[in-house]
Amino acid sequence: METGFLNKISGFSETEKIALRKKVLLYGFFLVVSFVLWLLIVLGKNYNDQIDYPVSYKNFPEGKVLIGDLPDHLILNVNADGFTLLRFRLSSSFIPISFSVNSFKMNRLPGPDSSSFYIETRYAREHIASQLSSLFSISKITPDTLVFRFSGVSSKKVPVVPAINYHLDKQLILKNLMVLVPDSVIVSGPDFIIDTLT
C-alpha cells in the first residue's frame, strides 16, 4: 500500500509536489496554532489539585524537646489556574513551609499520656497560605491533625569510659597511668533517655 502511495507521489510533476508540500506545511502550521490556542484556553481555567509540599517545624515550647517523628510533607488541596499549577509541577525545588508550633493553641491528647499534644491543620491554613503563592487557594490540608510528643529537657554529667584494649610488647612498661581527657561530659536531652544514660 505504501509503495502505491509513493508511486503516485513520484508520478506528480514538480509543481504538484511543491503545491502538496505547501498544503502539508500550511496544515502543520494551523495544527500548531490550534494546539497553542487550545493549551492557552485549558491552562487559563481553574483546577483543584493536590500538591505535596515540604514542611519544617520550629519554635517548640520552651524547656521541651520533641520526641517521635512528624510528617516532613503536607498534602495541600489547592485551587489555582493551570499556569500556576504547571509552573509548580515543573519547579524542582521548594522552600519548605515554616511551621511555628508556638503560634498555635496546642490541645492535650486525652488519655494517660500527658506528653502528647495535637494541632488541627485547618487552623493553620492561613499561616501556611501566607507562605505560598497568593495564586493558590488552599481548601484542605492532609494530615488533618499533627501530633507532637514532648519531653522535658534535663542534663546529666556522665563519665567517659574508654573502650580500649591494649597490650605492651616484650621489654616495654607503662611509665604512668593512662589519663582520659575529658573524664566526663555533660549530656542534655529528653528526661527518659538521660535518666537511664550511663
DAFENNOR-V624159 format. One record per residue. N is the residue number from 0. OMEGA is omega in whole degrees, -180 to 180 (999 if undefined). BURIAL is b if it has 24 or more other ideal C-beta (glycine too) atoms within 12 Angstrom, else e. Layout:
((N	OMEGA	BURIAL) (N	OMEGA	BURIAL))
This chain:
((0	179	e) (1	-178	e) (2	178	e) (3	179	e) (4	180	e) (5	177	e) (6	178	e) (7	-180	e) (8	-179	e) (9	178	e) (10	178	e) (11	174	e) (12	-180	e) (13	-179	e) (14	178	e) (15	178	e) (16	179	e) (17	179	e) (18	178	e) (19	178	e) (20	180	e) (21	180	e) (22	179	e) (23	178	e) (24	180	e) (25	178	e) (26	179	e) (27	180	e) (28	-179	e) (29	176	e) (30	179	e) (31	180	e) (32	-180	e) (33	177	e) (34	180	e) (35	179	e) (36	178	e) (37	180	e) (38	179	e) (39	179	e) (40	-179	e) (41	-178	e) (42	179	e) (43	-179	e) (44	177	e) (45	-179	e) (46	170	b) (47	-178	e) (48	175	b) (49	176	e) (50	-179	b) (51	-172	e) (52	179	b) (53	-180	e) (54	174	b) (55	-175	e) (56	179	b) (57	177	e) (58	176	e) (59	180	b) (60	-177	b) (61	179	e) (62	180	e) (63	176	b) (64	-179	b) (65	173	b) (66	-176	e) (67	-176	e) (68	174	e) (69	178	b) (70	179	b) (71	176	e) (72	172	e) (73	176	b) (74	-176	b) (75	170	b) (76	-175	b) (77	173	b) (78	-179	e) (79	177	b) (80	-176	b) (81	-180	e) (82	-180	e) (83	180	b) (84	179	b) (85	178	e) (86	179	e) (87	-179	b) (88	-178	e) (89	-180	e) (90	-175	e) (91	-178	e) (92	-179	e) (93	172	e) (94	-177	e) (95	173	e) (96	179	b) (97	-176	e) (98	-179	b) (99	-173	e) (100	-178	b) (101	-180	e) (102	-175	e) (103	175	b) (104	-179	e) (105	180	b) (106	179	e) (107	176	e) (108	178	e) (109	180	e) (110	-175	e) (111	-177	e) (112	-176	e) (113	-177	e) (114	-177	b) (115	180	b) (116	178	b) (117	174	b) (118	175	b) (119	-174	e) (120	179	b) (121	178	e) (122	180	e) (123	-175	b) (124	-179	b) (125	179	e) (126	-180	b) (127	-178	b) (128	-179	b) (129	-179	e) (130	178	b) (131	176	b) (132	179	b) (133	179	e) (134	177	e) (135	171	b) (136	-175	b) (137	178	b) (138	-178	e) (139	177	e) (140	177	b) (141	3	e) (142	-178	e) (143	-180	e) (144	174	e) (145	-178	b) (146	-179	b) (147	176	b) (148	-176	b) (149	173	b) (150	175	b) (151	179	e) (152	175	e) (153	180	e) (154	-178	e) (155	176	e) (156	-175	e) (157	178	e) (158	177	e) (159	180	e) (160	-177	e) (161	175	e) (162	-175	e) (163	170	e) (164	179	e) (165	173	e) (166	-178	e) (167	175	e) (168	180	e) (169	177	e) (170	174	e) (171	177	e) (172	178	e) (173	-175	e) (174	-180	e) (175	175	e) (176	177	e) (177	-180	e) (178	-179	e) (179	179	e) (180	-5	e) (181	-180	e) (182	177	e) (183	178	e) (184	175	e) (185	-176	e) (186	177	e) (187	179	e) (188	-180	e) (189	-178	b) (190	-171	e) (191	176	e) (192	-177	e) (193	-178	e) (194	-176	e) (195	-176	e) (196	175	e) (197	999	e))
